[in-house]
């Protein structure tokens, strides 16, 4: 991340830092560069919607090149919303719809990212009718279930209340610096759903009902509206029920904050073996294919695995911390490298998996827990 940001800063017309990187990771890289080089660099342009939009319009041949640019560089959700706002501001509604449909096709139906993309459209355009039509009924769309989108809208409505937004912000702040898997999962989920409530677009009275009736018909529209109200109540109940659990996780995080990697990972030893079970089949296949490849090339398995790992990380734009790159580059344990390669090769946008993957890949100790769990599963199966 640090090298990519430095390259983008020094060669703005030729380099862009892209991949799975957000503003908080960018700020850590900024600190690293300032500490080692004494140089102040801006956050990656893909985390700054306004700079990104200006660059596309100035350097990419105008707003009509948006689709190609975003397909290559995959901006974050906030940037996506701002880019859609830019299209609407330039009266490029047809292009906005065309690009939004293409954007939706990147995510598996029913995935969190698919419904989040719909919220991004609403935040950018306030157009609920087009959102439901494109996402749920259009022959060229992903045919999402309207209930899934309504759940995201209900969650957003609860998150945007003063109480919900304040509570989410407080939990994120309390877990800052905590690195247990539970803490990271909670923080990631809240950071993904929590925005300043004052910046959220409010649902206008009657707008949702009108959009649902226009797209799905009177009877189905009224049924879906009732489901939305149920989801709002459920979301509020869940928020209240979560508070005690979050207080417990925050208390655990406070107890081990500042400890060693091993101490912070102790609480994960009951979670990571379960995660390992979901990896077992993929890990078995990757292990077999990598061994075959090493045999055909006549190279050491550890060297071939490491080369494949670095190659796949680069092609899939997975962002790791500089510390993680340091220990992975020196790692000689083929079992650890094989687990890392498996994690990289699994193509999933699911938020819990992506968070757990990053948590394991950025910690050698957690990776060792997963290696041990997979070895135990292998012994049990044989």
N, C-alpha and C positions, 0 to 999 in steps of 0.2 A: 504494500500500500504506500509506504513512504517513498520508495523509488518511483512508483507510478505517478504519485502526486508531484514529485520533484520534476519528473520529465514533462508532465503537463504544464507546470509552471514555467519551465525554462524554454519549452518549445510549444507555445500555445496554438500555433497554426498546424502542427504536425502530430501532436500527441494528446490523447485523452485517457484518463484513468477510468476504467469501467469494470463492471462485474458486480459481485455481491458486496458492495461497500455502502455504508450509510454515514450520516453526518457525525455520529459519535465516534465511529472508527476513524473517520477523517480527522477529527480533533486530536485523537491519540497520535496519529501519524504526524500531525502538525507539531505537537510537542516533541516528538522524537527527532524530527528534522531540526527544530529550533535548538534542541539540546546538543545535537551532534555537529550541526553545520552553522548554527547561529543565523539561520535564514528563515524568514517568515513567508510561508506559502499559503495561498487561499485553499479553501476546501475544494474537492473535485467538482468540476462543473456539473456533473450528473447529480450532485446533491444540492445544487443551487438552481432552482427552476428559472429564475429571471435571467441569469447569465446564460443558461442553456438555450432558452428561447431566443435570446439575442444572437447567440452564435449560429443557431440553425438558420435564422432569417438572413444573417449577414454572410455566413460562410458556406451554407449548404444550398444556395440557389433559391432561397425564399421558403415561405411556409409550405409550399406544395411538396417539398422534400421531407416533410416530417415523418411520413410512414417509413421510408427507407432508413432514416437516421435512428429512429427509436427501435426499429427491428434489429439493428446492429448493436446499439449501445444500451438498450434496456434500462431506461431511467427509472428511478424509484417511484413509489405511488404518489407522493406529493408532487414530484416533477411532472408525472403523467397528468395529474389534475391541472397543473398550471399550463401545460402544453395544450390541453384541450381548451382551456380558457382562452389561450392565444388564438387558436383556430376560430373559436366562436367570435372573438373580438374582431377578427379579420373577415367575418362573414363567410367562413369556409365550412359551413355546416355539412355539406355533402362529404367533404374530405374527413371531417371529424367523425361522421357516422361510419364511413368506410374503414378508417383506421381503427376505431373502437371495436368494430366487429373482428378485424384481424387480430387486435390485441387480446380479445376474449378467447380466441381460438388457441392461444398459447397455453391456457390453463385447463387441467382436467375438469369436466363438468362436476359441479358439487364441491370443488375445492374452495378453500378459504380465499385464495387469490382471485378466483373468478368472481365471487360475490363482492370482494373488496374493489375490484375493477369497476363494478356497477356503481358502488358508492362514489368512486372517483369521478365517474361520469356525472352523477347527480351534483356533487360538489362543484363541478366545473360549469355545468349548464343549467341546472335546476329543471331539466326536462325529464320527468318521470315517465311520460308516455313513451317516448322514443327508447328510453332505457329498457323498459319491460318488453317492448316490441322487438328490439334487436336481440336482447338476451334470451327471451323465452319463446317467441312465436315466429321469428324470422327464419325462413328455410336456410339461409346462409349463416345463421347464428348458432350458438352452442346448445340451444334448447334447454336452458337452465330451468330448474323448478322455481316458480315464483315465490314459494314459501321460503326457499333458501335466501333469496334477496331480501324478502321482508324481515327475516330474522336479523340480517346485517343492518337493515335500516332501523329496526327496533333497538338493537345494541347501540348503534350510533346515536339514536335519540336519547337513550339513557346515559351514555358516556358524555353527551354534550350538556347534560344538566350541570348546574353549578356543583352539586354534591358529588356527582359521579366524576367530573373532571378533576375536582380538588383531591378527592380520595385517590384516584389513579396517579396523579402527579406526586402525592405524598409517598405512596408505596414505591414508585420508581426511584425517588430520591433516597428513601430509606435503604433500598437494595443496591444503591450505587457502590461499586467496589466489592460486592459479594459475588462469588464465583461458583457456588454450588449449582448443580444442574437444576434443582428446584427453583433457586433464586433467578437463574438465567432464563428459565422458561417463563416464569411469572413476569419478569421485567420485559422480555421480548414481546410477550402477548399484550401487555399493557402499553408498551411503546407503540405497538402496531395499531392499537385501537384508540389511544388517548391523544387527542389534539386539544389545543386551547378551545374551550367550548365557545368562546366569543367568535372564533373564526369558522365554526361549522355553519353550514347552510341549514337553516331551520326549515322544517316541513310546513308549508303554508296550509292553513285550515282548508280542508276540502280538496287540496291538490292531489293527495294520494288516492282518495276515493274516486275522483274524476278520472285519473290515469288508469286505475284498475278496471273501471267500468268500460272505458273506451277500448282497452286492449283485450279484456277477457269477457266482456259482456256483463249485463246487469247482475244476474244471480251469482255468477262466479266472482265478480268484482266485490260484491257485498260480503261473500264468504271469506275472500282473501283479506278484506279490510278487518273483519272480525278476528282473523288469525293474527294480523299485525298487532291489534290491541292485546291479544293474549300473549304474544311474544314480548311486548313491552312490559307487561306485568311480570312475566317470567324473568326477563333480563334484570328488572329491578330487584326481584326476590333473590336472584343469583348474586347480584352485587352485594346485597346485605349479608347473604350467607357466606360469601367469600371473605368478608372482613376478618372474621375470627381466624380463618385459615391463613390469610396473609399476615396477620399479626404474629402467628406462630412461626411462619417462615422468616419474617423479618427478625424475630427474636433469635432464631437459630443462626441467621446470617450475622447478627451482631456478636454472637458468642465466638464465631470462628473468624471474623473479619480480621485481615492482617496476618492470618496464620499461613502455614506452608501449604503448597498445592495438595499434599497428602491429607492434611487436616481438613481443608475445605472440601475434599472429595469424599470424606468418610460417609457423609449422608447419602452419597450417590451410589454406594455399594449395593443398595437394595433396588435401585432403579436401573442401573446400567446392565445387569444381567438380563432383565426383561427386554431392554433395547437390543441386546445381543441376540436374543431369540428371533427377533424380526429380521436380523441380518443373516441368520445361519445359512439359508439356502443360497443366497447371493454370494456369501463368503466362500462356500464350498465350490461354487462354479468358478469364481474368480481365481481361487487357489489352483484349481485344476488347469484352467486355461493359461495362467501365468507360468506354471511349471512346464507346461508343454511348449510355450513360446521360448522360455529360457533354454530348454533342451534343443529346440530346432536352431536357435541362434548360437548354441555352444557357449553361452555366457552364464555367469553366476546368477542364481535366482534373485539374490538380494539386489544386485546391480540392475537387472532387468525390471524388477518390481519398482525400484526407485525411479528409473527413467519413465516407466509407464505412469507412475503417480504424478511426477512433475508435468508430464505432457498432458495428462487429463485435467489436472488442476488449471493449467494455462488455457486449455480449449474450453473449459466450462466456467472460467472466470470465477473460481472460488477464492474468496478472500480469507487469508489466514494472518495471524499476528506475526510480526517479525520474529518474536521469540519462538513461535511454532516452526517457522521456516528454518531457524537455526538448528533446532534439535532434530527435525526431520531430515535435514541435509546430512547430518552426521550419523543418523541411526543405522545400526548394523543388524538389528533384530528383524529377520524377515517376516516373523509373525505379526509384528507391529506394522510394518510397511504393508503387509497384505490386508490388514484391517483398514488402514487408511485408504488404500486403493479401492477396496469394496465400497467404502463410504462415498468416495468421489464418483464411482461409476453408477451408483444408484441415482436415477433421475427422478427427483420428487420435489414439488413446490410446497409440500405440506409443511406448515409452520413448525409443528412440534418436531418433526424429523430434522428439518434444517437447523433448528436450534440445538438439538441433541448432537447432530453431526459436528457443528462448529465447536460445541463444548468439548467433544472427544478429541477432535483434530487439533485443538489448541492446547491440549493438556496430555503430556506423555503418561502421567499417572492414570488418568481416566482411560486412556487407550489400553494400558496394561490390564485394567479391570475387564474391559471388553474382550481382550485376547484370552484371558483366563476363563471367562464365561463361555466363549466359543470353544475353547479346548475341552472344557467339561461337557458341553453339549455333544461334541464329536466323540468323546469317550463313551458317553451314555448311548449314543445312537449305534456305535459299533459293537 
